[in-house]
């Protein structure tokens, strides 16, 4: 790891605006039906760097015990998770529509 990378990470951790930025975002949750009638939960409206979206997606997949991916700044989770997802996103500091 380069010294610049560790400095960037430290600055990210110390950034007090991060929590405020998350709370100001309006994240939306929708469910789409894919091939063979399988449900996919879509989390969109995230205005954060892709690396943080990947990290959030990983955390959500672990919490929900579901598979998923990130596509065009949208988190796609396998299954219908409308019931648990708002609480999990609020735990991460996001405001859910």
C-alpha positions, 0 to 999 in steps of 0.5 A, a space after each residue: 500500500 502506498 503512503 498516498 493510499 493510506 492518507 486518502 483512507 485516513 481522510 475518508 475516515 475523518 470526513 465528517 461530511 460523509 454521514 451528512 451526505 448519506 442522510 441527504 441522499 434519497 435511496 429508492 428500493 424497487 423489486 424487478 422480476 427477471 427470467 423465470 419469475 425470479 425477484 431482484 431487489 434494486 437499490 438506486 439513488 446512491 451518489 457515492 464512489 463505486 468503491 463505496 457502493 461495492 462495499 455497501 453491496 457486500 455488507 448488504 449481501 452478507 446481512 441478507 444472505 443473498 447474492 447480488 452485484 453492482 450495475 450502473 451505480 445500482 445494487 442488485 440483490 437476488 430475491 425480494 428484500 423490501 421488508 429488511 432492506 430499509 432498516 439495513 440502509 438506515 443502519 448505514 446512514 441512508 434515508 430510504 424513500 
